[in-house]
Amino acid sequence: MNNLRGVSENFSNLLETIAIDRDREAFARLFGYFAPRVKSYVMRLGVDEAFAEEVVQETMVTVWHKAESFDRRLAGASTWIFTIARNKRIDKLRREVRPELDPNDPALVPNAGRSADDAAEANEAAERIELAISALPVDQADLIYRAFYEDDTHRDIAQETGLPLGTVKSRIRLALKRLREGLEDLR
């Protein structure tokens, strides 16, 4: 166990030497030890050899450039390096797994807009709904307005009105039943 601690401290010392002196020999030693291990680790996570080699290169370049951010009090050198490798693998997968855009995808085609007939029907329906809501008892109309126009939750409505939650729910349910009956022909 003591021997492992010495190895870990040695890698930490190498990282600090790279951070302070930009020591290429220290980096070469670190690279020689960690590059094959990072490659094996990444390949065990389910990628091919070429992908793994790219992750190794990106990881070790990051180690070179970010060595000053290593803090031996927070993590060991190997933990720090393997965390970088894991994150590089994830970043690389995210970049490569993106599907190509299909210009004919309906989600990408702008809406043609509503026809005049559709707009007129929608306006007429909206007027009929407003008329039906105004025909409800005032307390029910108020709850419907809060729930559907102000987008308040039943709990919020209960708190604001001082009514019990069950009362709010039952009044909204009753109001919706009346609205459905009055607007059956709109379906």
GROMACS elastic network, one bead per residue, 0.5 to 0.9 nm:
[ bonds ]
;  ai    aj funct       b0    kb
    1     4     6  0.52370   500
    1     5     6  0.64996   500
    1     6     6  0.88991   500
    2     5     6  0.51381   500
    2     6     6  0.64477   500
    2     7     6  0.88855   500
    3     6     6  0.51815   500
    3     7     6  0.64481   500
    3     8     6  0.87755   500
    4     7     6  0.50771   500
    4     8     6  0.61679   500
    4     9     6  0.85576   500
    5     8     6  0.50572   500
    5     9     6  0.60828   500
    5    10     6  0.84629   500
    6     9     6  0.50527   500
    6    10     6  0.60202   500
    6    11     6  0.87067   500
    7    11     6  0.63704   500
    7    12     6  0.86607   500
    8    11     6  0.52216   500
    8    12     6  0.62719   500
    8    13     6  0.86186   500
    8    76     6  0.65835   500
    8    77     6  0.65983   500
    8    78     6  0.74753   500
    9    13     6  0.60546   500
    9    14     6  0.85551   500
    9    72     6  0.84599   500
    9    76     6  0.78709   500
    9    77     6  0.79634   500
   10    14     6  0.61843   500
   10    15     6  0.86727   500
   10    77     6  0.89145   500
   11    15     6  0.62079   500
   11    16     6  0.86099   500
   11    30     6  0.69785   500
   11    76     6  0.82670   500
   11    77     6  0.58169   500
   11    78     6  0.77154   500
   12    15     6  0.50990   500
   12    16     6  0.62487   500
   12    17     6  0.86010   500
   12    70     6  0.83466   500
   12    71     6  0.84812   500
   12    72     6  0.64404   500
   12    76     6  0.68301   500
   12    77     6  0.52181   500
   12    78     6  0.85790   500
   13    16     6  0.50707   500
   13    17     6  0.61002   500
   13    18     6  0.85872   500
   13    77     6  0.88928   500
   14    17     6  0.50149   500
   14    18     6  0.61837   500
   14    19     6  0.85993   500
   14    23     6  0.85945   500
   14    26     6  0.54450   500
   14    27     6  0.71820   500
   14    29     6  0.81567   500
   14    30     6  0.70312   500
   14    77     6  0.89901   500
   15    18     6  0.50608   500
   15    19     6  0.61649   500
   15    20     6  0.86660   500
   15    26     6  0.76173   500
   15    27     6  0.76577   500
   15    30     6  0.79511   500
   15    63     6  0.81608   500
   15    64     6  0.84881   500
   15    67     6  0.58538   500
   15    68     6  0.79145   500
   15    70     6  0.73022   500
   15    77     6  0.73840   500
   16    20     6  0.60688   500
   16    21     6  0.82596   500
   16    67     6  0.68466   500
   16    68     6  0.69400   500
   16    70     6  0.75898   500
   16    71     6  0.86879   500
   17    20     6  0.52116   500
   17    21     6  0.55390   500
   17    22     6  0.67778   500
   17    23     6  0.62248   500
   17    26     6  0.68939   500
   17    27     6  0.86618   500
   17    67     6  0.87135   500
   18    21     6  0.54974   500
   18    24     6  0.72534   500
   18    25     6  0.87942   500
   18    26     6  0.63732   500
   18    27     6  0.63958   500
   18    63     6  0.89833   500
   18    64     6  0.70154   500
   18    67     6  0.63571   500
   18    68     6  0.78828   500
   19    22     6  0.57665   500
   19    23     6  0.80212   500
   19    64     6  0.77212   500
   19    65     6  0.81500   500
   19    66     6  0.75709   500
   19    69     6  0.81225   500
   19    70     6  0.83806   500
   20    23     6  0.79861   500
   20    67     6  0.85071   500
   20    68     6  0.72062   500
   21    24     6  0.87347   500
   22    26     6  0.83996   500
   22    27     6  0.81771   500
   22    64     6  0.80064   500
   23    26     6  0.54181   500
   23    27     6  0.64220   500
   23    28     6  0.88000   500
   24    28     6  0.60411   500
   24    29     6  0.86443   500
   25    29     6  0.62979   500
   25    30     6  0.86168   500
   26    29     6  0.52104   500
   26    30     6  0.62332   500
   26    31     6  0.85262   500
   27    31     6  0.58775   500
   27    32     6  0.83786   500
   27    60     6  0.88770   500
   27    63     6  0.87778   500
   27    64     6  0.72364   500
   28    32     6  0.59283   500
   28    33     6  0.85742   500
   29    32     6  0.50876   500
   29    33     6  0.63234   500
   29    34     6  0.86489   500
   30    33     6  0.53168   500
   30    34     6  0.60179   500
   30    35     6  0.80613   500
   30    60     6  0.89429   500
   31    34     6  0.52872   500
   31    35     6  0.53138   500
   31    36     6  0.84634   500
   31    60     6  0.69141   500
   32    35     6  0.59614   500
   32    36     6  0.74408   500
   33    36     6  0.68697   500
   33    37     6  0.72264   500
   34    37     6  0.51048   500
   34    38     6  0.58702   500
   34    39     6  0.84039   500
   34    56     6  0.88218   500
   34    60     6  0.86118   500
   34    78     6  0.79779   500
   34    81     6  0.81135   500
   34    82     6  0.88527   500
   35    38     6  0.52477   500
   35    39     6  0.61211   500
   35    40     6  0.86957   500
   35    53     6  0.85793   500
   35    56     6  0.60227   500
   35    57     6  0.80713   500
   35    59     6  0.87667   500
   35    60     6  0.75433   500
   36    39     6  0.50272   500
   36    40     6  0.62080   500
   36    41     6  0.85842   500
   36    56     6  0.82300   500
   37    40     6  0.51401   500
   37    41     6  0.61176   500
   37    42     6  0.86177   500
   38    42     6  0.60878   500
   38    43     6  0.85010   500
   38    52     6  0.81485   500
   38    53     6  0.88801   500
   38    55     6  0.83448   500
   38    56     6  0.62222   500
   38    59     6  0.85433   500
   38    81     6  0.83073   500
   38    82     6  0.66965   500
   38    85     6  0.68319   500
   39    42     6  0.52335   500
   39    43     6  0.61054   500
   39    44     6  0.85862   500
   39    49     6  0.78386   500
   39    52     6  0.53487   500
   39    53     6  0.61888   500
   39    54     6  0.89892   500
   39    55     6  0.76059   500
   39    56     6  0.59710   500
   39    85     6  0.89542   500
   40    43     6  0.51135   500
   40    44     6  0.61152   500
   40    45     6  0.87292   500
   40    49     6  0.89624   500
   40    52     6  0.78848   500
   41    44     6  0.51998   500
   41    45     6  0.66091   500
   41    52     6  0.86168   500
   41    82     6  0.83561   500
   41    85     6  0.87561   500
   41    86     6  0.88424   500
   42    45     6  0.51291   500
   42    46     6  0.70860   500
   42    47     6  0.67573   500
   42    48     6  0.87972   500
   42    49     6  0.89114   500
   42    51     6  0.86419   500
   42    52     6  0.56805   500
   42    53     6  0.88396   500
   42    55     6  0.77136   500
   42    56     6  0.83924   500
   42    85     6  0.75966   500
   42    86     6  0.74355   500
   42    89     6  0.73142   500
   43    46     6  0.53196   500
   43    47     6  0.50054   500
   43    48     6  0.62234   500
   43    49     6  0.66735   500
   43    51     6  0.83430   500
   43    52     6  0.59209   500
   44    47     6  0.73392   500
   47    50     6  0.83290   500
   47    51     6  0.62341   500
   47    52     6  0.64259   500
   48    51     6  0.54392   500
   48    52     6  0.62138   500
   48    53     6  0.87598   500
   49    52     6  0.50094   500
   49    53     6  0.61284   500
   49    54     6  0.86732   500
   50    53     6  0.51373   500
   50    54     6  0.63535   500
   50    55     6  0.87508   500
   51    54     6  0.51963   500
   51    55     6  0.63491   500
   51    56     6  0.87352   500
   51    89     6  0.85899   500
   51    92     6  0.87191   500
   52    55     6  0.50445   500
   52    56     6  0.61913   500
   52    57     6  0.86975   500
   52    89     6  0.80376   500
   53    57     6  0.62366   500
   53    58     6  0.86486   500
   54    57     6  0.51063   500
   54    58     6  0.61935   500
   54    59     6  0.84543   500
   54    89     6  0.89889   500
   55    58     6  0.51067   500
   55    59     6  0.59076   500
   55    60     6  0.85145   500
   55    85     6  0.65665   500
   55    86     6  0.86731   500
   55    88     6  0.60997   500
   55    89     6  0.59001   500
   55    92     6  0.76762   500
   56    59     6  0.50165   500
   56    60     6  0.60716   500
   56    61     6  0.84912   500
   56    85     6  0.69238   500
   56    88     6  0.86258   500
   57    60     6  0.52840   500
   57    61     6  0.61072   500
   57    62     6  0.85385   500
   58    61     6  0.51793   500
   58    62     6  0.61671   500
   58    63     6  0.86386   500
   58    85     6  0.79796   500
   58    88     6  0.69200   500
   59    62     6  0.51239   500
   59    63     6  0.62134   500
   59    64     6  0.87596   500
   59    81     6  0.73729   500
   59    82     6  0.84536   500
   59    84     6  0.59963   500
   59    85     6  0.52565   500
   59    86     6  0.88162   500
   59    87     6  0.88091   500
   59    88     6  0.65173   500
   59    89     6  0.89316   500
   60    64     6  0.62231   500
   60    65     6  0.86483   500
   60    81     6  0.81119   500
   60    84     6  0.87653   500
   60    85     6  0.84313   500
   61    64     6  0.50895   500
   61    65     6  0.62486   500
   61    66     6  0.84389   500
   62    65     6  0.50794   500
   62    66     6  0.56465   500
   62    67     6  0.78304   500
   62    84     6  0.76985   500
   63    66     6  0.52577   500
   63    67     6  0.53364   500
   63    68     6  0.89799   500
   63    70     6  0.88264   500
   63    80     6  0.89939   500
   63    81     6  0.70390   500
   63    84     6  0.79772   500
   64    67     6  0.56056   500
   64    68     6  0.88172   500
   65    68     6  0.78312   500
   66    69     6  0.55093   500
   66    70     6  0.73067   500
   67    70     6  0.54665   500
   67    71     6  0.89952   500
   68    71     6  0.80224   500
   70    73     6  0.89422   500
   70    74     6  0.82634   500
   70    75     6  0.81089   500
   70    76     6  0.88563   500
   70    77     6  0.77458   500
   70    80     6  0.73200   500
   71    74     6  0.55855   500
   71    75     6  0.66659   500
   71    76     6  0.81264   500
   71    77     6  0.85918   500
   71    80     6  0.88992   500
   72    75     6  0.53239   500
   72    76     6  0.56561   500
   72    77     6  0.70670   500
   73    76     6  0.77815   500
   74    80     6  0.89583   500
   75    78     6  0.81892   500
   75    79     6  0.61162   500
   75    80     6  0.61926   500
   76    79     6  0.52741   500
   76    80     6  0.62078   500
   76    81     6  0.86866   500
   77    80     6  0.51281   500
   77    81     6  0.61514   500
   77    82     6  0.85761   500
   78    81     6  0.50897   500
   78    82     6  0.59528   500
   78    83     6  0.83422   500
   79    82     6  0.52565   500
   79    83     6  0.59972   500
   79    84     6  0.86017   500
   80    83     6  0.52145   500
   80    84     6  0.63781   500
   80    85     6  0.87910   500
   81    84     6  0.51224   500
   81    85     6  0.62846   500
   81    86     6  0.87274   500
   82    86     6  0.60839   500
   82    87     6  0.85504   500
   83    86     6  0.50776   500
   83    87     6  0.62042   500
   83    88     6  0.85406   500
   84    87     6  0.51664   500
   84    88     6  0.60669   500
   84    89     6  0.85842   500
   85    88     6  0.50441   500
   85    89     6  0.61098   500
   85    90     6  0.86319   500
   86    89     6  0.51633   500
   86    90     6  0.63340   500
   86    91     6  0.87082   500
   87    90     6  0.50818   500
   87    91     6  0.61077   500
   87    92     6  0.85167   500
   88    91     6  0.50355   500
   88    92     6  0.60006   500
   88    93     6  0.84960   500
   89    92     6  0.51419   500
   89    93     6  0.61078   500
   89    94     6  0.85873   500
   90    93     6  0.51314   500
   90    94     6  0.61607   500
   90    95     6  0.86796   500
   91    94     6  0.51572   500
   91    95     6  0.63013   500
   91    96     6  0.87394   500
   92    95     6  0.51433   500
   92    96     6  0.61847   500
   92    97     6  0.85212   500
   93    96     6  0.51629   500
   93    97     6  0.57897   500
   93    98     6  0.86484   500
   94    97     6  0.55156   500
   94    98     6  0.67545   500
   95    98     6  0.62544   500
   96    99     6  0.83285   500
   98   101     6  0.89174   500
   99   102     6  0.88613   500
  101   104     6  0.87397   500
  101   105     6  0.79551   500
  101   108     6  0.89432   500
  102   105     6  0.53596   500
  102   108     6  0.82103   500
  103   106     6  0.84328   500
  103   108     6  0.67649   500
  103   109     6  0.76907   500
  104   107     6  0.84712   500
  104   108     6  0.71681   500
  104   109     6  0.69577   500
  105   108     6  0.54571   500
  105   109     6  0.66462   500
  106   109     6  0.51533   500
  106   110     6  0.81219   500
  107   110     6  0.77587   500
  109   112     6  0.86899   500
  110   113     6  0.84946   500
  111   114     6  0.83676   500
  112   115     6  0.86331   500
  114   117     6  0.79724   500
  114   118     6  0.58868   500
  114   119     6  0.61482   500
  115   118     6  0.51877   500
  115   119     6  0.62370   500
  115   120     6  0.86110   500
  116   119     6  0.50893   500
  116   120     6  0.60875   500
  116   121     6  0.85929   500
  117   120     6  0.51047   500
  117   121     6  0.61651   500
  117   122     6  0.85840   500
  118   121     6  0.51088   500
  118   122     6  0.61120   500
  118   123     6  0.86084   500
  119   122     6  0.50711   500
  119   123     6  0.61640   500
  119   124     6  0.85765   500
  120   123     6  0.51405   500
  120   124     6  0.61494   500
  120   125     6  0.85871   500
  121   124     6  0.50646   500
  121   125     6  0.60852   500
  121   126     6  0.85569   500
  122   125     6  0.50685   500
  122   126     6  0.61086   500
  122   127     6  0.86272   500
  123   126     6  0.50653   500
  123   127     6  0.62047   500
  123   128     6  0.86486   500
  124   127     6  0.51473   500
  124   128     6  0.62445   500
  124   129     6  0.86545   500
  125   128     6  0.50892   500
  125   129     6  0.61451   500
  125   130     6  0.86281   500
  125   186     6  0.71338   500
  126   129     6  0.51009   500
  126   130     6  0.62035   500
  126   131     6  0.85924   500
  127   130     6  0.51417   500
  127   131     6  0.61431   500
  127   132     6  0.85987   500
  128   131     6  0.50104   500
  128   132     6  0.60874   500
  128   133     6  0.85843   500
  128   183     6  0.77923   500
  129   132     6  0.50222   500
  129   133     6  0.61386   500
  129   134     6  0.85818   500
  129   179     6  0.78518   500
  129   182     6  0.89826   500
  129   183     6  0.74240   500
  130   133     6  0.50778   500
  130   134     6  0.61637   500
  130   135     6  0.86799   500
  131   134     6  0.51086   500
  131   135     6  0.63454   500
  132   135     6  0.51102   500
  132   136     6  0.67588   500
  132   178     6  0.86124   500
  132   179     6  0.63166   500
  132   182     6  0.68306   500
  132   183     6  0.76700   500
  133   136     6  0.53356   500
  133   137     6  0.85691   500
  133   140     6  0.84565   500
  133   141     6  0.56429   500
  133   142     6  0.89509   500
  133   144     6  0.78095   500
  133   145     6  0.83519   500
  133   175     6  0.83481   500
  133   179     6  0.70744   500
  134   137     6  0.78082   500
  134   138     6  0.77699   500
  134   141     6  0.65175   500
  135   138     6  0.83808   500
  135   141     6  0.80659   500
  136   139     6  0.81510   500
  136   140     6  0.62542   500
  136   141     6  0.55577   500
  136   175     6  0.70262   500
  136   178     6  0.78433   500
  136   179     6  0.82248   500
  137   140     6  0.54514   500
  137   141     6  0.61303   500
  137   142     6  0.86152   500
  137   175     6  0.85098   500
  138   141     6  0.50854   500
  138   142     6  0.60332   500
  138   143     6  0.86421   500
  139   142     6  0.52069   500
  139   143     6  0.63711   500
  139   144     6  0.87929   500
  139   171     6  0.81267   500
  140   143     6  0.51265   500
  140   144     6  0.61814   500
  140   145     6  0.85401   500
  140   168     6  0.88299   500
  140   171     6  0.59236   500
  140   172     6  0.63685   500
  140   174     6  0.80070   500
  140   175     6  0.57692   500
  141   144     6  0.51170   500
  141   145     6  0.60734   500
  141   146     6  0.86101   500
  141   172     6  0.85829   500
  141   175     6  0.73496   500
  142   145     6  0.51064   500
  142   146     6  0.62037   500
  142   147     6  0.85981   500
  143   146     6  0.51099   500
  143   147     6  0.60206   500
  143   148     6  0.84696   500
  143   154     6  0.88583   500
  143   157     6  0.74095   500
  143   168     6  0.73339   500
  143   171     6  0.76039   500
  143   172     6  0.63232   500
  143   175     6  0.86065   500
  144   147     6  0.51214   500
  144   148     6  0.58691   500
  144   149     6  0.76492   500
  144   171     6  0.88452   500
  144   172     6  0.62044   500
  144   175     6  0.72676   500
  144   176     6  0.79751   500
  145   148     6  0.54830   500
  145   149     6  0.51156   500
  145   150     6  0.66097   500
  145   151     6  0.84379   500
  146   149     6  0.57380   500
  146   151     6  0.62784   500
  146   152     6  0.57144   500
  146   153     6  0.83802   500
  146   154     6  0.89644   500
  146   157     6  0.71237   500
  147   150     6  0.60155   500
  147   153     6  0.63226   500
  147   154     6  0.70202   500
  147   157     6  0.76184   500
  147   172     6  0.83457   500
  148   151     6  0.50734   500
  148   152     6  0.73462   500
  149   152     6  0.81516   500
  152   155     6  0.80606   500
  152   156     6  0.59810   500
  152   157     6  0.63305   500
  153   156     6  0.51244   500
  153   157     6  0.62636   500
  153   158     6  0.86192   500
  154   157     6  0.50791   500
  154   158     6  0.61470   500
  154   159     6  0.86752   500
  154   165     6  0.67732   500
  154   168     6  0.66026   500
  154   169     6  0.67181   500
  155   158     6  0.50882   500
  155   159     6  0.62816   500
  155   160     6  0.86670   500
  155   164     6  0.89020   500
  155   165     6  0.61721   500
  155   168     6  0.84010   500
  156   159     6  0.51364   500
  156   160     6  0.61035   500
  156   161     6  0.85361   500
  157   160     6  0.51043   500
  157   161     6  0.59560   500
  157   162     6  0.80948   500
  157   163     6  0.80091   500
  157   165     6  0.81041   500
  157   168     6  0.72947   500
  158   161     6  0.53371   500
  158   162     6  0.55484   500
  158   164     6  0.58225   500
  158   165     6  0.52516   500
  158   166     6  0.86540   500
  158   167     6  0.82611   500
  158   168     6  0.62010   500
  158   169     6  0.89925   500
  159   162     6  0.52354   500
  159   163     6  0.69985   500
  159   164     6  0.81013   500
  159   165     6  0.81882   500
  160   163     6  0.80441   500
  161   164     6  0.87261   500
  162   165     6  0.89067   500
  163   166     6  0.82958   500
  163   167     6  0.64399   500
  163   168     6  0.65345   500
  164   167     6  0.52834   500
  164   168     6  0.64804   500
  164   169     6  0.88715   500
  165   168     6  0.51442   500
  165   169     6  0.63015   500
  165   170     6  0.86963   500
  166   169     6  0.51276   500
  166   170     6  0.61142   500
  166   171     6  0.85573   500
  167   170     6  0.51670   500
  167   171     6  0.60397   500
  167   172     6  0.84926   500
  168   171     6  0.53041   500
  168   172     6  0.61723   500
  168   173     6  0.85633   500
  169   172     6  0.52184   500
  169   173     6  0.60656   500
  169   174     6  0.85847   500
  170   174     6  0.60760   500
  170   175     6  0.85140   500
  171   174     6  0.50559   500
  171   175     6  0.60370   500
  171   176     6  0.85276   500
  172   175     6  0.50039   500
  172   176     6  0.60669   500
  172   177     6  0.85443   500
  173   176     6  0.51652   500
  173   177     6  0.62363   500
  173   178     6  0.87594   500
  174   177     6  0.51000   500
  174   178     6  0.63440   500
  174   179     6  0.86882   500
  175   178     6  0.51283   500
  175   179     6  0.61654   500
  175   180     6  0.86450   500
  176   180     6  0.60614   500
  176   181     6  0.85406   500
  177   180     6  0.51743   500
  177   181     6  0.62737   500
  177   182     6  0.86670   500
  178   181     6  0.51670   500
  178   182     6  0.61868   500
  178   183     6  0.85851   500
  179   182     6  0.50622   500
  179   183     6  0.59597   500
  179   184     6  0.83367   500
  180   183     6  0.51544   500
  180   184     6  0.56877   500
  181   184     6  0.54894   500
  181   185     6  0.89483   500
  182   185     6  0.81894   500
  183   186     6  0.56015   500
  183   187     6  0.77160   500
  184   187     6  0.60243   500
